[in-house]
């Protein structure tokens, strides 16, 4: 027994805790881009294509197609003539179903190829990143995966800055999210916010909204 104990390797508890903390911090940083920057990109896209008042008029006869929460958001945006309360789920549906932007290269709901660079291709990429991260079974993101996410996020931010004629600073913001100070409270905030997206997705994305406004969908 003593010989067996002597052969056993000590467990480095501190190192394990540090690795777990680093994984969680990386997950939180990726979450922050999804929750903050990508949401603002979606709001800028829809805002640049149609006013909130005009959008509401287009949806008015189809409000029953929306959930009660989404109806409340649409009513509020009409009153304020802004998109400050809309989330990615609702904006994506409106962009798609109202044909507010040209469709992605491979069509809505399909994964874009690496060479696909249309505005809607990045809309699809953002939606897919959001869904993939919300579906994750764990919050462990290693260094290589983390760097890969941020490389792709920066590419999207760069293209969005060009789309908005460099009046935005999305690429710079994404770069800051990778390295800026982030305490434990902030990490928990973004982790929880991203996990809540899964419940929102299940609630609002089971049935597609259908509009019939002289267009075919």
C-alpha positions as CSV (number, residue, x, y, z in Angstrom):
1,X,0.0,0.0,0.0
2,X,2.8,2.4,0.9
3,X,4.6,1.7,-2.4
4,X,1.4,2.4,-4.3
5,X,0.9,5.7,-2.5
6,X,4.4,6.6,-3.3
7,X,3.9,6.0,-7.0
8,X,0.7,8.1,-7.2
9,X,1.2,11.5,-8.8
10,X,0.0,14.6,-6.9
11,X,-3.0,16.4,-8.4
12,X,-2.3,20.0,-9.1
13,X,-5.6,21.5,-7.9
14,X,-4.5,25.1,-8.5
15,X,-3.6,24.4,-12.1
16,X,-7.0,22.7,-12.8
17,X,-8.8,25.7,-11.2
18,X,-6.8,28.1,-13.3
19,X,-7.6,26.2,-16.5
20,X,-11.3,26.1,-15.7
21,X,-11.3,29.9,-15.0
22,X,-9.5,30.6,-18.2
23,X,-12.0,28.5,-20.2
24,X,-14.9,30.3,-18.6
25,X,-13.4,33.7,-19.3
26,X,-12.9,32.8,-22.9
27,X,-16.5,31.6,-23.2
28,X,-17.7,34.9,-21.6
29,X,-15.6,37.0,-24.0
30,X,-17.1,35.1,-27.0
31,X,-20.6,35.5,-25.4
32,X,-20.1,39.3,-25.1
33,X,-19.6,39.7,-28.9
34,X,-22.8,37.7,-29.5
35,X,-24.8,39.5,-26.9
36,X,-23.6,43.1,-27.5
37,X,-21.8,43.7,-30.7
38,X,-23.7,41.3,-33.0
39,X,-27.0,42.4,-31.6
40,X,-26.1,46.1,-32.4
41,X,-25.0,45.0,-35.9
42,X,-28.5,43.5,-36.5
43,X,-30.2,46.6,-35.2
44,X,-28.1,48.8,-37.5
45,X,-28.9,46.6,-40.5
46,X,-32.7,46.8,-40.0
47,X,-32.5,50.5,-39.0
48,X,-30.6,51.3,-42.2
49,X,-33.3,49.6,-44.3
50,X,-36.6,50.7,-42.9
51,X,-37.9,52.9,-40.1
52,X,-39.5,51.3,-37.1
53,X,-42.8,53.1,-37.8
54,X,-43.0,51.8,-41.4
55,X,-42.0,48.3,-40.3
56,X,-44.8,48.3,-37.8
57,X,-47.3,49.3,-40.5
58,X,-46.1,46.4,-42.6
59,X,-46.6,44.0,-39.7
60,X,-49.9,45.5,-38.4
61,X,-52.3,43.1,-40.1
62,X,-50.1,40.1,-39.1
63,X,-49.5,40.8,-35.4
64,X,-51.2,37.5,-34.4
65,X,-48.4,35.7,-36.2
66,X,-46.1,37.0,-33.4
67,X,-45.8,35.9,-29.8
68,X,-47.3,38.2,-27.2
69,X,-43.8,39.3,-26.2
70,X,-42.8,40.1,-29.7
71,X,-46.1,42.0,-30.2
72,X,-45.2,44.1,-27.2
73,X,-41.7,44.8,-28.6
74,X,-43.2,45.8,-32.0
75,X,-45.7,48.1,-30.4
76,X,-43.0,49.7,-28.2
77,X,-40.6,50.2,-31.2
78,X,-43.5,51.8,-33.1
79,X,-44.1,54.3,-30.3
80,X,-40.4,55.2,-29.9
81,X,-39.6,54.7,-33.6
82,X,-36.4,52.8,-32.7
83,X,-35.1,49.2,-32.6
84,X,-33.5,49.4,-29.2
85,X,-35.6,46.5,-27.7
86,X,-35.5,44.1,-30.6
87,X,-33.3,40.9,-30.2
88,X,-31.5,38.9,-32.9
89,X,-34.3,36.3,-33.2
90,X,-37.0,38.9,-34.1
91,X,-34.7,41.0,-36.3
92,X,-33.6,37.9,-38.3
93,X,-37.2,36.9,-38.9
94,X,-38.2,40.4,-40.0
95,X,-35.2,40.7,-42.4
96,X,-35.9,37.3,-43.8
97,X,-39.7,37.3,-44.1
98,X,-40.1,40.9,-45.2
99,X,-37.2,40.6,-47.7
100,X,-35.6,43.7,-46.2
101,X,-32.2,42.6,-47.5
102,X,-31.2,40.4,-50.4
103,X,-31.1,36.7,-49.5
104,X,-27.9,34.9,-48.6
105,X,-25.9,33.2,-51.4
106,X,-27.0,29.7,-50.3
107,X,-30.5,30.9,-49.2
108,X,-31.9,31.6,-45.8
109,X,-31.3,29.0,-43.1
110,X,-28.3,27.5,-44.9
111,X,-24.6,27.6,-43.9
112,X,-22.7,30.2,-46.0
113,X,-19.5,29.1,-47.7
114,X,-16.3,30.8,-46.8
115,X,-16.3,32.8,-50.0
116,X,-19.8,34.1,-49.6
117,X,-19.6,37.7,-48.6
118,X,-23.0,39.2,-49.0
119,X,-24.6,41.1,-46.2
120,X,-27.1,38.4,-45.6
121,X,-24.3,35.8,-45.5
122,X,-22.9,37.5,-42.4
123,X,-26.5,37.7,-41.0
124,X,-26.7,33.9,-41.3
125,X,-23.2,33.5,-39.9
126,X,-24.1,35.6,-36.8
127,X,-27.3,33.6,-36.3
128,X,-25.5,30.3,-36.6
129,X,-22.7,31.4,-34.2
130,X,-25.3,32.5,-31.7
131,X,-27.3,29.2,-31.9
132,X,-24.1,27.1,-31.8
133,X,-22.8,28.8,-28.7
134,X,-26.2,28.7,-26.9
135,X,-26.4,25.0,-27.6
136,X,-23.0,24.1,-26.1
137,X,-23.1,21.5,-23.4
138,X,-20.2,23.2,-21.6
139,X,-18.4,26.5,-21.3
140,X,-14.9,25.2,-22.0
141,X,-13.3,27.1,-24.9
142,X,-9.7,26.4,-25.5
143,X,-7.1,28.9,-26.8
144,X,-7.2,27.7,-30.4
145,X,-10.9,27.7,-30.6
146,X,-11.1,31.1,-28.9
147,X,-8.6,32.6,-31.4
148,X,-10.5,31.1,-34.3
149,X,-13.8,32.6,-33.1
150,X,-12.3,36.0,-32.8
151,X,-10.6,35.9,-36.1
152,X,-13.9,35.1,-37.8
153,X,-15.8,37.7,-35.6
154,X,-13.2,40.4,-36.6
155,X,-13.8,39.5,-40.3
156,X,-17.5,40.0,-39.8
157,X,-16.9,43.3,-38.0
158,X,-14.6,44.5,-40.8
159,X,-17.2,43.8,-43.5
160,X,-19.9,45.4,-41.4
161,X,-17.8,48.6,-41.0
162,X,-17.4,48.7,-44.8
163,X,-21.1,48.1,-45.3
164,X,-21.9,51.1,-43.1
165,X,-19.2,53.2,-44.9
166,X,-16.8,53.1,-41.9
167,X,-19.3,55.0,-39.8
168,X,-19.2,52.1,-37.3
169,X,-16.3,50.6,-35.3
170,X,-17.4,47.0,-35.0
171,X,-14.0,45.5,-35.8
172,X,-12.3,47.6,-33.2
173,X,-15.0,46.7,-30.6
174,X,-14.6,43.0,-31.3
175,X,-10.8,43.3,-30.9
176,X,-11.3,45.1,-27.5
177,X,-13.7,42.3,-26.3
178,X,-10.9,39.8,-26.8
179,X,-8.5,41.5,-24.3
180,X,-10.4,44.1,-22.2
181,X,-10.8,43.8,-18.4
182,X,-13.5,41.4,-17.4
183,X,-14.3,40.6,-13.8
184,X,-16.1,37.6,-12.4
185,X,-19.4,39.4,-12.2
186,X,-19.2,40.4,-15.9
187,X,-18.2,36.9,-16.9
188,X,-21.3,35.5,-15.2
189,X,-23.5,38.1,-16.7
190,X,-22.6,37.2,-20.3
191,X,-22.5,33.5,-19.7
192,X,-26.1,33.6,-18.3
193,X,-27.3,35.9,-21.0
194,X,-26.1,33.5,-23.8
195,X,-27.6,30.5,-22.1
196,X,-30.9,32.3,-21.9
197,X,-30.9,32.6,-25.7
198,X,-31.6,28.9,-26.0
199,X,-34.9,29.3,-24.1
200,X,-35.8,32.3,-26.3
201,X,-34.9,30.3,-29.5
202,X,-37.1,27.4,-28.4
203,X,-39.9,29.7,-27.6
204,X,-39.9,31.9,-30.7
205,X,-38.3,29.9,-33.5
206,X,-40.3,26.7,-33.6
207,X,-42.8,28.1,-36.1
208,X,-41.7,30.5,-38.9
209,X,-43.7,33.7,-39.3
210,X,-45.4,33.9,-42.6
211,X,-46.3,37.2,-44.2
212,X,-48.3,37.7,-47.4
213,X,-47.7,41.3,-48.6
214,X,-47.5,40.8,-52.3
215,X,-44.4,38.7,-52.0
216,X,-43.7,35.0,-52.0
217,X,-41.7,33.4,-49.2
